[in-house]
Amino acid sequence: MSIAATLLRSRAVAALTSPHGVDRYLELVNPLWAANEVRARVVSVHRETSGEHPVGTVVLQPTSTWRGHRAGQYVQVGVELPGGRRVTRCFSISSAASMPGEQITLTIRSNAAVRGERSVSRFLVEEAGPGTIVHLGQAEGRFVLDESPATPTNNHLLFITGGSGITPAMSILRTLLRDGYDGRAGRKVTFVHYARSGEDQIFAEELARIAADDNDVTVHLRHDSVFSEFELRRLAPEYERLDTWACGPAPMMALVRESFGDSPRLRTEMFKLGGEASGTAEGQVAFTSSALEAPNTGATLLEQAEAAGLTPEFGCRMGICFSCTARKTSGTVRNVLTGEESDLPDEDVRVCVSTPVGDCAVDL
């Protein structure tokens, strides 16, 4: 670390720049200067697919405060939308593992905004351009390969992905190929991906090149079909004994988990919650700060609040960033990620992944 960087991160400078912090002043001079925070400049945006919900790859140049990422991790991205509100979403990093300060790529599907839910993706794919500045968190997530080029194994690796769930798996695959993990190292890779159609296939040209190269990577692209254990057994007969990474929409992931049972070799990542109402909800949900009350629909507290006309703060909508935390004053909630229930009074809950069980009151 340079003397200047050490000085900028010192307590003395923090005190002098209070309450705004040193990064607020550095940003005024150069958006890519930072002592603590992470920001990034959009270098380029190019389309992977077209259609109503196009997919684009965004190349980002982070500030020197970016600590790099492991292949398969995700990052929180914050953008300033019209009206001055910063909205945050989490996206998997699609590029190979990076070192501090190195460029990264995000491959994102542009989805329509529903009460602001997916406006970040649309902004990045359809509105951002070279020079746009975004805010970043440091890389997070455990959907990673637990080895390095210095400690390779001869394991046969299996990837099962669907739709946009291909992005973290591609980060891992790109890292493997970049770092020399191929047939010469005794490694085999089977890559199975499900897309709605050929037009919706992300990374089509790159996957075709990988499949054609002599690298012991077998690529199976399935269009307009659904995952089945029968086909998986045909493509990878010993799949239960293979180190497997699976990421995709909730219905596909449910089938994958059923096929693998309690196998410790399966690693999973969900890029979208299967947050449908159960149809058996009971009781009333009270939003105490707004003096509103509504029948419990079985959806998450965030969705029910929005249906009631409220606009709670939120970020990732996946239970990751904690932006939506609110105080539950009474009642029981179920975590849709883990299935765990809690009836503790006056506890903080993430409303994007909490569904009420019976009567519930939350400070919204």
N, C-alpha and C positions, 0 to 999 in steps of 0.2 A: 504494500500500500504506500502511495506517495505521501510526502510531507503535507502537501496541500489537501489531499483527501482526509488525512488524519486530523488536520486542523478543522476542516469543515464539519467533521463528525464529532467534534469535541463538545463538552458541556458548555464551555465558555461561549462558543459561537451559537449554540442552541439558545442560550440565555439572551444573547444580544438580539437574536432574530425572533424571539418570542413576541406574540403568540403564533405567528405564521410559520415559523420554521425556515431553516436555511434554504430548503428546496424551493420555496415559493419565490425567493429572490433570484436564485440561479435560473429558474424557469423563465423569468423575465428577460434574462440575457440570452439564453440558449435553451430551448425546450429539452435538449438532450444532455444538459448538465444536471447532475443530481448527486447528492451526497448520501441519501438514504433511500428515497423512493425509487421505483422503477417505472420509467416511461419508455415508449418506443415510437419510432417514426415509420409510417408505412412507406416501404420502398416500391412495391408494385402490387397489383391485384390482377389475377388472370382467372378466367372462367374454366372450370373443369367440366361442367354440364350447363345446359340451357334449360328453358322451360319456365313454368310458373314459379318454381322454387329452385333457382339455379344454385350451383355450388361453386364457390370461388376459393382460390388459394391466395392468402394474404401474406406477403413477405414483410417481416418486421425487423428493424434494426433497434435493439434495445439500448438503453443507457449502460454505462460501465458497471452500474450497480446490479445488473442481471447476473445471477450466480450460475447460470447454465441449467440444463435439465437432463434427466435420464429419459431414455426412450420409453414412451408409453405414458408419460405424465401429462397433466393438464395445467392450464394457467387461467387465472381470473383476469378478464379484460374489462376495463372501464372506459366508456366513451361519454363525451359531453353531448347530449342531444338537445334539440331546440327546446327552449324554456329554461335552460341552465341546469337541468337535472343530470347528474352523473348516474348512469345505469351500468351495472356490472353483470357479466355472464361468464361462465366457465367454458373453455374450449380445449379439446385435446390438441397437443402440438403434433403436427404431422411430419416435421423434419427430423432427421437423425439427431441423436443426442448432441447437445451443444456445450461449449465451454463458456466461461464468463464473458459477457459482452458480444457473443457471436449472434449472427442473424438466426431467426427461427421462422417457421411458417405455420400458419393456422389454415386448415381447410374446412370451410364453413358452409352449411346450407342456409340460404336466405329464406327465412320463414316469415309469414305475415305476422304483424304485430297484433296481439290480443291483449288489451289493457296494458300495453307496453311490454308484454312477456318476451317477445322475440325481436324487438326493435333493434337490438345490438347486432344481431346477425345480419339483418337487412342493411343496416348502415354500413357495416364493414364490407359486405359483398357488392352492394349496389351504389353506395354513395362515397365511401372513402376512396382516396387516391393518394398518389405519391406526395409525401409531406404531411399527411394527416397524423396528428399526435394522439396516442392512446395511452392509458394507464395500465400497468401490469402488476400482478402480484408475482411472487416467486413461484417456481414450479412446484406442484404438489402431486400426490397420488402414488399408489402402490402397485399399479398395473404395469409392472416393469419386469425386465429380465434380470435375474439375480446372479449375474456373473459379468466378467469383464474380458477383454481380449487377452489379459494375462492369465485368466483362469477358465479357459474354454472347456466345454464338456462335449461328449459325443452323442448327446441325447437327440432323439428325433422330436422336433418341435411342431406343434399344430396350432394354427390360427383359424378361428371361426368368427366371421364378422358379417354384419348386415347393415346396409345403408351407410349412414355417416359413421357407424361404429368401426369402419375400416381405418379411420385416421390414426388412433394410437397404435394399432397393429402395424400400419405402414411405417410409423416412426421406428418401431422395433426392427422390422424387416430391413429398412434402409440402413439402420445402424449395423445390423449383422453383416450385410453385404459390404458396407463401407469399411468395416474393420476386419474383413477377410474371413468371415465365417462362411465357408462354402463347402462343396464336396471334398475339396482337398484337405479340409480339417476333419473329415469324417462325419460332418453334420448333415442331416436331412431336414428339410422344412416342407410342410404341407400347408398351403394357404387356401382356405375355402371361403368364398365371399358370395353373399346373396344380395342382388339388386333387383329393383322392380322391372328394369328393362336394360337393354344395351345402351340406350340414350342416357339412362340414369347412372351408368357405371362410372365411378370415380377412379381416377388414375389408370384409365383403360390402356393408354399407350405404354406407360411405364410397366404395368403388369404384364403386357404382352412381351416386352423386351426381357423382363426377368424370367418369364416362362421359357423363352427361346434360348437364353444363355445357359452355358454349361456350369451350373452352380448348385445342383442338387436341390433346387427349390421347385416344387410342383404346385402350380396354380390351377385352381378349379373355380371358374366363375359361373354362377347359377343365376339366370335371369328369369323372372316371372315364375319362380318356384319357391317353396318354403323348405325350411330345414326339416330333416327327418333322420332319426337314428339309423334307419335302414340304409340310407344313402351314405351316412357318415361311416358306417361299418364297411361299406364297399370302398370308400376312398381312403380310409385309414383303419384297417382291420383291427389293430391293437390300440385304438384310440384311448381306452381307459388307462393305459400305462404310459401315455405320452404327456409331456408337459404342454399344457393347452392354455391359450389365451382366447377368450370369447368376449365380444362386445357387439351390441346391436339393440334393436327395439325390444320392448318388454315381452311380447308374445314369443319371439324367437328365443330369447334368453330363458324363458320358462321351459321350453322344449330341450334346450341344451342342458340345463341343470338336471332335468328329469333323466336324460340319457346318461349323464355322468354320476348320478346318485351322490354319494358322499365322498367321491374321489378327491384326495388332497391335491391332485395334479391340476385341477381346473382353477384358473384365475379368471375372474369376470369383472366387467366394467359396464355400468349402465349410463348411457348418454341421455336417456329420457325416462322419466318415471312412468310407471303404469298406473297412474293415479285416477282410475275410474271409480265412481261411487259404487258401493257394494250392493245397494238396493235394499239393505236391511237396516238402515240408519233409524235411530230413534232419538227423541228428546229435542231440546231447543239449544241453540247457540246464541249466547249473549255477547255483544260487542260493547263492553261497558263504557269505554271512553266516548263512544258515539251514541249511546243510549238506544241502540238498535238490537232487535232480537229476531231470529228467523228459525224455521224448522231445520233440523240437522239433515243434510242431504247425503252425508257419507263422504263428501269430497274433503279435501284438505281445508284447514282453517283459512289459508290464504285464498283459495278459490271461493270459499263461501263468503269471505269478507268482500272480495271483488264483486261477487254476484249481488251482494247487498248494496253495492254502490260505493264502497270504501276503496281507498287507494293506499294500502299499506306499503311500506318500504320493502323491497326485495332485491335480490341479486341474481343468484344462479338458478333458483327454483328447484334445486336438486339436493338441498340439505348440506351444502358444502361450505358456503361463504359466511353463514350466520348473519347476513344482513337483515333477515326478516324476523329475528328473535323478538318475541313479545311475552309479557307476563300472563300466564294462565292463573286466574284467581281461584277457580274451583272446577271440579269435574275431572274426567278421565280422558286421556288422549292416547292414540296408538301411533307409533312411528311406522310409516309405510315402508321404510327401508329395512327395518329389523323385525317388525311385528311386535315389539315390546310395548307394553302399556304402562302408564304412570298416572296415579291419582293424587300425587303430592300437591298440596295447596301452595299457592304463590310460588310457582316455579317458572323459569324461563324456558320457552319451547320455540323450536323453529317451525313457524306456522306453515311453511311450504311443504313440510313432510309430516305434519301432525294432523290426524283426523280425530274428531271428537267421538267418544263412545258414550252415547246418552247425553244428558244435559252437560253443558260446558260454558264457562265464562272466560273471556280473554280480553285483555286490556288493549283493544283496538278501536 
